[in-house]
Amino acid sequence: MKKSISYIILSVCGLFMVIPFIWMLTTSVKSQLEVNKGNVGFLPIEHYSTYEENGKVFRITSVKVDGDSTYIHIFDENMNRIRSYEKVLSSDIEEKTEVKLHFENYKEAFIKVPFQRYFINTLFVSFSVVFGVLITGSLAAYAFATMRFKGRDFIFYLFISMMMVPQPVYLIPSYVLLNHLGWIDTYNALIIPWIANIFTIFLLRQQFKTIPAELFDAARIDGCGRFRTLWTLVLPLSKSVIVTAAIFGFIGSWNSFMWPLIMTDSPGLRVLQVGLSYFSQEASAQTSLLMAASTFSILPLIILFLFAQKQIIASFASSGLKG
């Protein structure tokens, strides 16, 4: 009974968390006309009126009711008005409701602003950051986990304490430093400051400390140096944690907004989140297009997480047991 109650509570909480995402998906395939009418439900339902004339059905909008008659506007199949203020019998007007998906919203949103360029920039920056994070994180974690040197624990805990410093605190000093280096509005500003990640160092250190010391002794007996031990022994035993570190690094870089917004100005260097912000200002009245752009901007992350969730769970299960 206790376990059943726990699962029920978790399911309800999970449902509440996923409701905004479901609403975003359904709104992205609605027509803007239905959104403007106040159709904020989950189903992309369209309500419209039709009028049949000479065996042909036309879309119409009612203008004014006059007794048993109604003045209408008549539209063709492309929703272009072909006749105005046509007087017809109200009984000849039929109200219809249907579910219609407007996938053209995605195409229109994608070409409205250069999202292709934003995607390329984001992919380049994210993969570069992940590559750098794995290199620096592996080396630093190996040193903190296996090497003995003066001030090791102090330096490590100093690194950990920096995770509590909010980003706005160091934005201005970072901008001054990068401006002095001439890196403002360049890829260097988007990549190099983020190729070292404290959380990745912590995660890999926790994993490296779970590796038995006998394996390191055997490697030294076989003549392996530190770099060879790291490459041939430690990293192969830590694949799940490395995958998790890579995923979290990729997600963090993909979702980065404040840093690239401050450090870059050229439209050609905009990453996806910054481009989406500019698009939201341009399309603030076009909710369906904005939801379509938001959907395809986060879809790669969802697919990535779904494919790698087992590795993430396995890495936390293994790296969190020993300090």
C-alpha positions in Angstrom: 0.0 0.0 0.0 2.8 2.4 0.9 4.6 1.7 -2.4 1.3 2.2 -4.4 0.7 5.5 -2.7 4.2 6.6 -3.6 3.8 5.7 -7.2 0.4 7.4 -7.4 1.9 10.7 -6.0 4.9 10.5 -8.3 2.6 9.8 -11.3 0.4 12.8 -10.5 3.5 15.1 -10.0 5.0 13.8 -13.3 1.7 14.5 -15.1 1.6 18.1 -13.8 5.2 18.6 -14.9 4.6 17.3 -18.4 1.3 19.2 -19.0 3.0 22.5 -20.1 5.1 20.5 -22.6 2.0 18.7 -24.0 0.2 22.1 -24.3 3.2 23.5 -26.2 3.2 20.6 -28.7 -0.6 20.8 -29.3 -0.5 24.6 -29.6 2.3 24.4 -32.2 0.0 22.6 -34.6 -3.0 24.8 -34.1 -4.1 27.5 -36.5 -3.4 31.1 -35.3 -7.0 31.9 -35.9 -8.2 29.3 -33.4 -5.6 30.5 -30.8 -6.9 34.1 -31.3 -10.4 32.8 -30.7 -9.3 31.6 -27.3 -9.0 27.9 -28.0 -6.3 27.1 -25.4 -7.2 23.5 -24.9 -5.0 20.5 -25.7 -6.7 19.4 -28.9 -6.1 21.3 -32.1 -9.8 21.6 -32.8 -11.2 24.0 -35.4 -14.7 25.4 -35.3 -16.0 26.8 -38.6 -19.1 27.5 -40.6 -19.9 26.2 -44.1 -22.4 27.1 -46.8 -23.4 24.9 -49.7 -24.2 26.4 -53.0 -24.8 24.5 -56.3 -23.4 21.4 -54.7 -20.2 23.2 -53.6 -19.3 23.8 -50.0 -17.7 27.1 -49.0 -16.1 28.3 -45.8 -17.9 31.3 -44.4 -17.9 33.8 -41.6 -21.1 35.2 -40.2 -21.3 39.0 -40.2 -24.9 39.8 -39.1 -28.1 38.0 -38.4 -31.2 39.5 -39.9 -34.3 37.5 -38.9 -34.2 34.1 -40.7 -31.3 35.3 -42.8 -27.6 35.9 -42.2 -25.1 38.1 -43.9 -21.9 36.2 -44.6 -18.4 36.4 -46.1 -17.6 33.5 -48.5 -14.1 32.2 -48.9 -12.4 29.8 -51.4 -10.3 26.8 -50.5 -7.3 29.0 -49.9 -9.3 31.2 -47.5 -9.4 34.1 -49.9 -12.6 36.1 -49.7 -14.5 35.8 -52.9 -17.8 37.4 -51.9 -18.8 39.8 -49.1 -22.1 40.5 -47.3 -23.9 37.7 -49.1 -27.5 37.3 -47.6 -28.4 33.6 -47.1 -30.9 31.6 -45.0 -29.6 30.9 -41.6 -30.8 27.3 -41.9 -28.4 26.8 -44.8 -25.4 27.5 -42.6 -23.8 24.4 -41.0 -21.5 24.6 -38.0 -18.6 22.0 -38.1 -15.9 21.0 -35.8 -12.8 18.9 -36.7 -9.3 18.1 -35.5 -6.8 19.6 -37.9 -3.0 19.6 -37.5 -1.1 22.6 -39.0 2.4 21.2 -39.4 3.2 24.0 -41.8 3.7 26.1 -38.6 7.1 24.4 -38.2 8.2 25.3 -41.7 7.0 28.8 -41.4 8.7 29.4 -38.1 11.9 27.8 -39.3 12.2 30.1 -42.3 10.9 33.2 -40.7 14.3 33.8 -39.0 17.6 32.0 -39.8 17.1 29.1 -37.4 19.3 27.0 -39.6 22.3 29.2 -38.8 21.3 29.2 -35.1 21.3 25.4 -35.1 24.7 25.2 -36.8 26.2 27.7 -34.3 24.6 25.8 -31.3 25.8 22.4 -32.5 29.4 23.7 -33.1 29.6 25.4 -29.7 28.0 22.5 -27.8 30.2 19.8 -29.3 33.3 22.0 -28.8 32.4 22.6 -25.2 31.6 18.9 -24.5 35.0 17.9 -26.1 36.9 20.4 -23.9 34.9 19.5 -20.8 35.7 15.8 -21.1 39.4 16.4 -21.5 39.8 18.9 -18.7 37.3 17.0 -16.4 39.0 13.7 -16.9 42.5 15.1 -16.2 41.4 17.1 -13.1 39.2 14.3 -11.7 42.1 11.8 -12.1 44.4 14.1 -10.3 42.0 14.7 -7.4 41.0 11.0 -7.1 44.4 9.2 -7.4 47.3 11.7 -6.9 48.6 13.0 -3.6 49.7 16.6 -3.5 49.7 19.5 -1.1 46.4 21.3 -0.9 44.5 18.7 -3.0 41.4 18.6 -0.8 41.4 22.4 -0.3 41.6 23.1 -4.1 38.9 20.5 -4.7 36.5 22.0 -2.2 37.3 25.5 -3.4 36.2 24.3 -6.9 33.0 22.8 -5.4 32.2 26.0 -3.6 32.3 27.9 -6.9 29.2 26.0 -8.0 27.3 28.1 -5.5 28.3 31.4 -7.2 25.4 32.6 -9.5 26.3 33.5 -13.0 25.3 37.2 -12.9 28.0 37.8 -10.3 30.9 37.1 -12.7 29.3 38.3 -15.9 30.8 41.8 -15.8 34.3 40.7 -14.7 34.2 38.0 -17.5 33.1 40.6 -20.0 35.9 42.9 -19.1 38.5 40.1 -19.3 37.2 38.8 -22.6 37.1 42.3 -24.0 40.7 42.8 -23.0 41.6 39.6 -24.9 39.6 40.7 -27.9 37.3 37.7 -27.8 34.0 39.6 -27.5 31.6 38.6 -30.4 33.7 35.6 -31.3 33.4 31.8 -30.9 36.2 31.9 -28.4 34.0 33.7 -25.9 31.3 31.1 -26.3 33.6 28.0 -26.0 36.8 28.5 -24.1 35.4 29.8 -20.8 33.2 26.7 -20.6 35.6 23.9 -21.4 36.2 23.4 -17.7 33.1 22.3 -15.7 33.2 21.8 -11.9 30.2 19.4 -11.9 31.9 17.2 -14.4 35.1 17.1 -12.3 33.1 16.2 -9.3 31.1 13.5 -11.1 34.2 11.9 -12.6 36.2 12.1 -9.4 33.5 10.2 -7.5 33.6 7.5 -10.2 37.4 7.3 -10.3 37.5 6.8 -6.5 35.3 3.7 -6.8 37.9 1.9 -9.0 39.9 -0.6 -6.8 43.4 0.5 -5.9 44.7 -2.9 -6.9 44.0 -2.1 -10.6 46.2 1.0 -10.4 49.0 -1.0 -8.7 48.7 -3.6 -11.5 48.9 -0.9 -14.1 52.1 0.6 -12.5 53.6 -2.9 -12.4 53.0 -3.3 -16.1 54.8 0.0 -16.7 51.9 2.2 -17.4 52.4 5.9 -16.8 49.6 8.2 -15.5 48.3 9.2 -18.9 48.3 5.6 -20.1 46.6 4.4 -17.0 43.9 7.0 -17.4 43.4 6.2 -21.1 43.5 2.4 -21.0 42.2 1.6 -17.5 40.2 4.5 -15.9 38.2 5.8 -18.8 37.0 2.4 -20.2 35.7 1.6 -16.7 33.8 4.9 -16.5 31.9 4.9 -19.8 28.5 5.5 -18.3 29.7 8.4 -16.2 31.5 9.9 -19.1 28.4 9.6 -21.2 26.4 11.3 -18.5 29.0 14.1 -18.2 28.9 14.6 -21.9 25.1 14.8 -21.9 24.9 17.3 -19.1 27.6 19.4 -20.7 25.7 19.3 -24.0 22.4 20.2 -22.4 24.0 23.0 -20.5 25.6 24.5 -23.6 22.5 24.0 -25.7 20.3 25.8 -23.2 22.8 28.6 -22.5 21.2 32.0 -22.9 22.5 34.8 -20.7 26.2 34.2 -21.5 25.9 34.2 -25.4 23.4 37.1 -25.2 26.0 39.3 -23.4 29.2 38.1 -25.1 28.0 38.2 -28.7 26.1 40.7 -30.8 26.4 39.6 -34.4 23.4 37.8 -35.9 25.7 35.3 -37.5 27.0 34.2 -34.0 23.6 33.8 -32.3 23.0 30.4 -30.8 19.5 28.9 -30.7 18.3 30.2 -27.4 19.3 33.8 -28.2 17.7 33.4 -31.7 14.5 32.0 -30.1 14.4 35.1 -27.8 14.6 37.5 -30.7 12.0 35.4 -32.6 9.6 35.6 -29.6 9.8 39.4 -29.8 9.1 39.4 -33.5 6.3 36.8 -33.3 4.9 37.7 -29.9 1.4 37.8 -31.4 1.8 34.5 -33.3 1.5 32.0 -30.5 1.4 28.9 -32.7 4.6 29.9 -34.5 6.4 30.6 -31.2 5.3 27.2 -29.8 6.5 25.5 -33.0 9.9 27.2 -32.7 10.2 26.3 -29.0 9.3 22.7 -29.8 12.0 22.1 -32.5 14.5 23.9 -30.3 14.2 21.4 -27.4 13.3 18.3 -29.4 17.0 17.3 -29.9 17.6 17.3 -26.1 14.5 15.2 -25.5 15.6 12.6 -28.0 19.2 12.6 -26.6 17.9 12.1 -23.1 15.5 9.3 -24.1 18.4 7.4 -25.8 20.8 7.9 -22.9 18.6 7.7 -19.8 20.0 4.3 -18.8 23.5 5.5 -18.8 22.6 8.5 -16.7 20.8 6.4 -14.1 23.7 3.9 -14.0 26.3 6.7 -13.6 24.5 8.2 -10.6 24.0 4.9 -9.1 27.7 4.0 -9.3 29.3 7.4 -8.7 27.3 8.4 -5.7 28.1 5.5 -3.4 31.6 6.5 -2.3 33.1 9.8 -1.4 
